């Protein structure tokens, strides 16, 4: 009986117990931690994307306004050039 308790059969039992404990540790602790970290990261990415969309829209409005101002200046310059040539 002592040879069975100290032999390969007990080593298999110990390995199975250790593997079971590691599996339980991973499923009960590591997976939920990783899930929360991933959810937090994805929320940050969503916030960054929303901020980028707002900044992009503001930049497009500013560039359109700038373009209208430049078109006005260009029209004035054309009128001045026409007055100078006449």
C-alpha positions in Angstrom: 0.0 0.0 0.0 2.9 2.4 0.8 4.3 1.9 -2.7 1.0 3.0 -4.3 0.7 6.1 -2.0 4.3 7.2 -3.0 4.3 5.9 -6.5 3.1 7.0 -9.9 -0.6 6.7 -9.1 -0.4 9.3 -6.4 1.6 11.6 -8.6 -1.2 11.4 -11.2 -3.8 12.2 -8.5 -1.7 15.2 -7.2 -1.3 16.4 -10.8 -5.0 16.2 -11.4 -5.7 18.1 -8.2 -3.2 20.8 -9.1 -4.6 21.1 -12.6 -8.1 21.4 -11.2 -7.0 24.1 -8.8 -5.2 26.0 -11.6 -8.3 25.7 -13.8 -10.6 26.9 -11.0 -8.2 29.8 -10.3 -8.1 30.9 -14.0 -11.9 30.6 -14.5 -12.8 32.3 -11.2 -10.2 35.0 -11.0 -8.1 35.6 -14.2 -11.0 35.5 -16.7 -13.2 38.0 -14.8 -10.2 40.3 -14.4 -9.3 40.1 -18.0 -13.0 40.7 -19.0 -13.2 43.8 -16.8 -9.9 45.1 -18.2 -11.0 44.5 -21.8 -14.4 46.2 -21.1 -12.7 49.2 -19.6 -10.3 49.4 -22.6 -13.1 49.2 -25.1 -15.0 51.9 -23.2 -11.9 54.2 -23.5 -11.6 53.4 -27.2 -15.3 54.3 -27.7 -14.8 57.6 -25.8 -11.7 58.4 -27.9 -13.6 57.6 -31.2 -16.5 59.8 -30.1 -14.1 62.7 -29.2 -12.3 62.2 -32.6 -15.6 62.4 -34.4 -16.5 65.6 -32.7 -13.0 67.1 -33.4 -13.3 66.1 -37.0 -16.7 67.7 -37.4 -15.4 70.9 -35.7 -12.3 70.9 -38.0 -14.5 70.4 -41.1 -16.6 73.4 -40.0 -13.6 75.5 -39.4 -12.0 74.6 -42.7 -15.3 75.4 -44.5 -15.4 78.8 -42.8 -11.8 79.4 -43.7 -12.5 78.5 -47.3 -15.4 80.9 -47.5 -13.2 83.7 -46.1 -10.5 82.9 -48.7 -13.1 82.9 -51.5 -14.2 86.4 -50.3 -10.7 87.7 -50.3 -10.1 86.2 -53.7 -13.2 87.9 -55.0 -12.0 91.3 -53.6 -8.6 90.9 -55.1 -10.1 90.2 -58.5 -12.3 93.3 -58.2 -9.2 95.4 -57.2 -7.2 94.0 -60.1 -10.1 94.8 -62.5 -10.2 98.4 -61.2 -6.4 98.8 -61.6 -6.4 97.6 -65.2 -9.2 99.9 -66.2 
